Amino acid sequence: MSGPTPPKGKLISHFEGRSVGDHGAGWSSLWDTGNSDLWDRGKPSPALIDAIEAHQRTPDDLFYPFHANGARKKALVPGCGRGYDVVMLALHGFDAYGLEISATAVKEAQHYAMTEMKSPQAYNFGEGYQGAEKSTRGAVTFLEGDFFQSNWCTGVEFDLIYDYTVCPDPNAWAIACWSS
């Protein structure tokens, strides 16, 4: 015997009935109306911090932030929101890019990054992390665009892409990204 169906949350209700092509406008309207608290945790992903810090100690490590020639690696966070993960990656040495479909989100991310890069919160680092000196920090850049279009990334290549929000349909994503 099953119980009553739980009510749908505000976020699910907001997107229900929208075509996938209208999702970008849906996200923008949530940002524009101050509803980012529906998904915003207020800090970078602890799992990403753990992965970065565990694998960036030597040039052979997966998340070492520099190429062999000394150039910084570039990281992309599509659907970056306020930019918590973007800033954390820059604080760990990457030139980090955040992509957002909402102009409001980009403005909020830029404001957050400006403050956080000057005086980083402890939540950007794992316990006992050493290496957040200003000289080791990368740059932060925020881009406004649709991940599924190519006009936002002209001339930029990324070494690391951290995504946990963009892909509602993996098959459509693969086709869109690899068919051109």
Secondary structure, DSSP 8 states (H G I E B T S, - for coil): ---------HHHHHHTT--GGGHHHHHHHHHHTT-GGGT--SS--HHHHHHHHHT-SSTTSTT-SB-TTS-B-EEEEET-TT-HHHHHHHHTT-EEEEEES-HHHHHHHHHHHHHHHHS--GGGS-TT-----GGG---EEEEES-TTSSTT-TT---SEE--SSS-S-HHHHHHHHH--
